[in-house]
Amino acid sequence: MTATITLSCPQGIVLATDRKITYTDPDGNVVDYEPQLVDKIYRFSKVGAGASCWGLYWGHNFGSSTILEILKEFENTMVENKDDVNIISEKLKSYLQARFPEIKKQVGIHLAGYCRGSGDDLYPQLRHVFHETWNNPGEFVNENSNQEYHLENGTKRVYPYTPFISLFNGDNTVANMFFNFLPTVYPKRERQIILDLMNLDECIQLAKLIIRTSSDILGFLTEIDKKIEKPEVKGLMVAKITKQDGFQWVE
């Protein structure tokens, strides 16, 4: 499992991930780490969109490829210059189902970019193409994250299109605390994170804070009755997408 978060605000979209591979048991307890840093964000160079990954990174299901190498192969063979995030997500779902019909492990890809609405209007669009434990082997879901959300049992919740949202997966404990539990800690204080009121720099700093905390806190946790090595594998990847400049890496 890996930590990834995608945020959209009035000035742009932010993608952030850690660079650690963490193995967990079915209950989410950490059982092992990979010692090396890995990349988990991919830039679709043809269309100015981006993707970030969580869950299965490599393994026998993917042959000798990593998930980012698979995304590169997908872009080279399937993505056209006229495609937007909605079209790419449909193509990616079909591509993954055709290539990996036996996959059973959790894996997901956040897709983010701008789509053209009426006239020359551009609107932010987040998609989530994923395979969960409740899916059949090889079955992937293409979630329109601005309008729907899937619960852990596969139940789909639908709501009106919302442009400025947070999408987080993998080890999402910290993100859940920030976005879902913070307003309940001291309800009379009425404190919450409202992405509609944030600028792009604030979203970048918030994404970095959540990913760093999600990664760093693992070193302080004790998994009862499990003896595991906890190497210092740190680092994060961050990218931003704007209407004017498309995809750009963030230091």
C-alpha positions as CSV (number, residue, x, y, z in Angstrom):
1,M,0.0,0.0,0.0
2,T,1.1,3.5,-0.7
3,A,-0.1,7.0,0.2
4,T,-1.4,9.3,-2.6
5,I,-3.6,12.4,-2.6
6,T,-5.0,14.5,-5.4
7,L,-6.5,17.9,-4.6
8,S,-8.4,20.4,-6.9
9,C,-8.9,24.1,-6.0
10,P,-9.8,27.2,-8.0
11,Q,-6.3,27.7,-9.3
12,G,-5.3,24.2,-10.2
13,I,-4.9,20.5,-9.3
14,V,-2.2,19.0,-7.1
15,L,-1.0,15.4,-7.2
16,A,1.3,14.1,-4.4
17,T,2.6,10.7,-3.3
18,D,5.2,9.2,-1.1
19,R,8.1,7.2,-2.6
20,K,7.9,4.2,-0.3
21,I,6.5,0.7,-1.0
22,T,4.8,-0.7,2.0
23,Y,3.4,-4.3,2.2
24,T,0.4,-4.9,4.4
25,D,-1.8,-7.8,5.5
26,P,-5.5,-7.9,4.7
27,D,-6.2,-5.8,7.8
28,G,-3.9,-3.1,6.8
29,N,-1.0,-3.9,9.2
30,V,2.5,-3.2,7.9
31,V,4.4,-6.4,7.3
32,D,7.4,-5.3,5.2
33,Y,9.0,-2.5,3.3
34,E,11.0,-2.2,0.1
35,P,14.3,-0.4,0.8
36,Q,14.5,1.7,-2.4
37,L,12.7,4.9,-3.5
38,V,10.2,4.6,-6.4
39,D,8.3,7.0,-8.6
40,K,4.5,7.1,-8.4
41,I,3.4,10.0,-10.5
42,Y,3.2,9.9,-14.3
43,R,3.0,12.8,-16.8
44,F,0.9,12.2,-19.9
45,S,3.0,14.3,-22.2
46,K,0.5,14.3,-25.1
47,V,-2.4,15.9,-23.2
48,G,-1.0,17.8,-20.2
49,A,-2.7,15.5,-17.7
50,G,-1.2,13.4,-14.9
51,A,-1.6,10.2,-12.9
52,S,-0.6,9.0,-9.5
53,C,-0.6,5.4,-8.2
54,W,-1.3,3.5,-5.0
55,G,-1.4,-0.2,-4.1
56,L,0.3,-2.8,-6.2
57,Y,3.5,-1.3,-7.8
58,W,5.0,-4.4,-9.3
59,G,4.7,-8.2,-9.0
60,H,3.9,-11.3,-10.9
61,N,0.6,-9.8,-12.1
62,F,2.6,-7.1,-13.9
63,G,5.3,-9.3,-15.3
64,S,8.6,-7.4,-15.0
65,S,7.0,-4.0,-15.4
66,T,6.2,-1.4,-12.8
67,I,2.9,0.5,-12.8
68,L,4.6,3.6,-14.3
69,E,6.1,1.5,-17.1
70,I,2.7,0.2,-17.8
71,L,1.3,3.7,-17.9
72,K,4.0,4.7,-20.4
73,E,3.2,1.7,-22.6
74,F,-0.5,2.6,-22.4
75,E,0.2,6.3,-23.4
76,N,2.4,5.3,-26.3
77,T,-0.1,2.8,-27.8
78,M,-3.5,4.2,-26.7
79,V,-3.5,7.9,-25.9
80,E,-4.1,10.5,-28.7
81,N,-3.5,14.3,-28.6
82,K,-7.2,15.0,-28.6
83,D,-8.0,12.8,-25.6
84,D,-9.0,14.3,-22.2
85,V,-9.1,12.7,-18.8
86,N,-12.5,11.2,-19.3
87,I,-11.5,9.5,-22.5
88,I,-8.1,8.4,-21.1
89,S,-9.8,6.8,-18.1
90,E,-12.1,4.7,-20.2
91,K,-9.2,3.6,-22.4
92,L,-7.1,2.8,-19.3
93,K,-9.8,0.7,-17.8
94,S,-10.2,-1.4,-20.9
95,Y,-6.4,-1.6,-21.3
96,L,-5.8,-2.9,-17.8
97,Q,-8.6,-5.4,-17.9
98,A,-7.3,-6.8,-21.2
99,R,-3.7,-7.0,-20.0
100,F,-4.2,-8.2,-16.5
101,P,-7.3,-10.5,-16.4
102,E,-6.1,-12.4,-13.3
103,I,-5.2,-9.5,-11.0
104,K,-6.6,-9.7,-7.5
105,K,-4.5,-7.3,-5.5
106,Q,-5.5,-3.7,-4.7
107,V,-4.2,-1.2,-7.2
108,G,-5.5,2.3,-8.2
109,I,-4.6,5.2,-10.5
110,H,-5.7,8.8,-9.9
111,L,-6.1,10.6,-13.3
112,A,-6.2,14.4,-13.2
113,G,-6.5,17.2,-15.8
114,Y,-8.9,19.7,-17.4
115,C,-11.7,18.9,-19.8
116,R,-13.5,21.2,-22.2
117,G,-17.0,22.1,-21.4
118,S,-19.4,24.3,-23.3
119,G,-17.5,26.7,-25.5
120,D,-13.9,27.2,-24.4
121,D,-14.7,26.5,-20.8
122,L,-12.2,24.2,-19.0
123,Y,-13.3,22.3,-15.9
124,P,-11.2,20.2,-13.4
125,Q,-11.7,16.5,-13.7
126,L,-10.5,13.7,-11.4
127,R,-10.9,10.1,-12.3
128,H,-10.0,7.0,-10.3
129,V,-9.3,3.7,-12.2
130,F,-8.9,0.9,-9.6
131,H,-9.2,-2.7,-8.7
132,E,-10.4,-3.4,-5.2
133,T,-10.8,-6.6,-3.1
134,W,-14.6,-6.6,-3.8
135,N,-14.0,-6.6,-7.6
136,N,-13.9,-9.8,-9.6
137,P,-10.4,-10.8,-10.7
138,G,-9.2,-8.5,-13.5
139,E,-12.2,-6.2,-13.1
140,F,-11.5,-2.4,-12.9
141,V,-13.7,0.5,-12.0
142,N,-13.6,3.9,-13.7
143,E,-14.8,6.3,-11.0
144,N,-15.9,9.9,-11.9
145,S,-14.5,11.2,-8.6
146,N,-16.1,14.7,-9.0
147,Q,-19.5,13.0,-9.0
148,E,-19.3,9.7,-7.2
149,Y,-17.5,7.7,-4.5
150,H,-17.2,4.0,-3.9
151,L,-17.3,2.7,-0.3
152,E,-15.1,-0.2,0.9
153,N,-17.9,-2.7,0.1
154,G,-18.3,-1.4,-3.5
155,T,-21.4,0.6,-2.8
156,K,-21.5,3.7,-5.1
157,R,-22.5,7.1,-3.7
158,V,-23.5,9.7,-6.4
159,Y,-23.7,13.5,-5.9
160,P,-23.8,16.6,-8.1
161,Y,-20.6,17.6,-9.9
162,T,-18.2,19.2,-7.4
163,P,-15.1,20.9,-9.0
164,F,-12.9,21.2,-5.9
165,I,-12.4,17.9,-4.1
166,S,-9.8,15.7,-2.3
167,L,-9.2,12.2,-3.5
168,F,-6.9,10.0,-1.4
169,N,-6.1,6.3,-1.3
170,G,-3.6,3.7,0.0
171,D,-2.5,4.4,3.5
172,N,-5.2,7.1,4.0
173,T,-5.3,7.4,7.7
174,V,-3.8,10.9,7.9
175,A,-5.9,12.3,5.0
176,N,-9.0,10.9,6.6
177,M,-8.2,12.7,9.8
178,F,-7.7,16.0,8.0
179,F,-10.7,15.9,5.7
180,N,-13.3,13.7,7.5
181,F,-12.6,13.6,11.2
182,L,-11.2,17.1,11.9
183,P,-14.7,18.8,12.0
184,T,-15.8,16.2,14.6
185,V,-13.0,16.7,17.1
186,Y,-14.3,20.0,18.3
187,P,-17.6,20.4,16.5
188,K,-18.4,23.8,18.2
189,R,-15.3,25.3,16.6
190,E,-16.6,24.5,13.1
191,R,-13.1,24.0,11.7
192,Q,-12.7,22.2,8.4
193,I,-10.6,22.3,5.2
194,I,-12.5,24.0,2.3
195,L,-10.7,23.6,-1.0
196,D,-12.9,26.2,-2.7
197,L,-11.2,28.8,-0.5
198,M,-7.6,27.7,-1.0
199,N,-5.1,28.8,-3.6
200,L,-2.7,26.5,-5.5
201,D,0.3,27.2,-3.2
202,E,-1.8,26.3,-0.1
203,C,-3.0,23.1,-1.8
204,I,0.6,22.1,-2.6
205,Q,1.7,22.7,1.0
206,L,-1.3,20.8,2.3
207,A,-0.6,17.8,0.0
208,K,3.0,17.8,1.1
209,L,2.0,17.9,4.8
210,I,-0.4,15.0,4.4
211,I,2.0,12.8,2.4
212,R,5.0,13.5,4.7
213,T,3.0,12.7,7.8
214,S,1.5,9.6,6.2
215,S,5.0,8.3,5.4
216,D,6.9,9.5,8.5
217,I,4.4,8.2,11.1
218,L,5.0,4.6,10.0
219,G,8.4,4.8,11.8
220,F,6.7,5.4,15.1
221,L,4.0,2.7,14.9
222,T,4.4,-0.7,16.5
223,E,2.7,-3.6,14.8
224,I,1.9,-6.0,17.7
225,D,3.6,-9.4,17.4
226,K,5.2,-8.5,14.0
227,K,9.0,-8.2,13.8
228,I,9.7,-6.0,10.8
229,E,12.6,-3.9,9.6
230,K,11.7,-0.2,9.2
231,P,14.4,1.4,6.9
232,E,14.6,5.1,6.4
233,V,12.9,5.4,3.1
234,K,11.6,8.9,2.7
235,G,10.8,11.4,0.0
236,L,7.7,12.6,-1.9
237,M,6.7,13.5,-5.4
238,V,4.5,16.5,-6.2
239,A,3.1,17.8,-9.4
240,K,0.6,20.5,-10.3
241,I,-1.8,21.0,-13.3
242,T,-3.2,24.4,-14.3
243,K,-5.4,25.6,-17.2
244,Q,-2.6,27.8,-18.4
245,D,0.4,25.6,-18.2
246,G,-0.8,22.0,-18.0
247,F,1.3,19.5,-16.0
248,Q,4.4,20.8,-14.1
249,W,6.6,19.2,-11.5
250,V,6.9,20.8,-8.1
251,E,10.1,20.9,-6.1
